[in-house]
Amino acid sequence: MTSSEPKLEATFSLLTMSIASNAMMAMGLTPDPQTGKTETDKNMARFNIDLLVMLKEKTKSNLSSEENGLIDHVLQDLQMKFIQTK
């Protein structure tokens, strides 16, 4: 990493969005940034959604209201998209 590159800060929001991004790719809703291809893997999509559910449960009462709102919104959106892609 060069000094001109911004330093990424590890945050709950970044982790949540990273897992959500993987779920979106697995549902075939966004292309893989490495290959540019769009592929569907329902098991991987479900796994990533389940990861977010587990993360929400394990962090219960330890999140700020913004973090809690983010994970709730992301989970609701992903679960609806998952149902619609069946």
RAWO-V321758 format. One record per residue. N is the residue number from 1. D_CENTER is the distance of its C-alpha to the mean C-alpha in Angstrom with 2 decimals. Layout:
BEGIN
((N	D_CENTER) (N	D_CENTER))
END
This chain:
BEGIN
((1	24.91) (2	27.57) (3	28.48) (4	27.59) (5	23.87) (6	21.87) (7	20.70) (8	17.01) (9	16.70) (10	14.41) (11	13.03) (12	10.99) (13	9.41) (14	8.74) (15	7.30) (16	4.94) (17	4.19) (18	4.66) (19	2.92) (20	1.33) (21	4.51) (22	5.84) (23	5.89) (24	7.48) (25	9.70) (26	10.69) (27	11.72) (28	13.75) (29	12.61) (30	12.18) (31	14.36) (32	13.82) (33	14.79) (34	17.22) (35	19.06) (36	18.56) (37	18.59) (38	16.68) (39	16.65) (40	15.66) (41	14.93) (42	14.57) (43	14.74) (44	11.81) (45	9.72) (46	11.22) (47	10.74) (48	6.95) (49	7.39) (50	10.29) (51	8.79) (52	7.10) (53	10.58) (54	12.38) (55	10.91) (56	11.98) (57	15.27) (58	16.02) (59	15.61) (60	17.53) (61	20.27) (62	19.00) (63	16.65) (64	18.07) (65	18.27) (66	15.94) (67	13.18) (68	13.96) (69	13.98) (70	10.59) (71	8.89) (72	11.50) (73	10.99) (74	7.28) (75	8.30) (76	11.47) (77	10.37) (78	8.32) (79	11.31) (80	13.76) (81	12.60) (82	12.71) (83	16.17) (84	17.31) (85	16.65) (86	18.80))
END
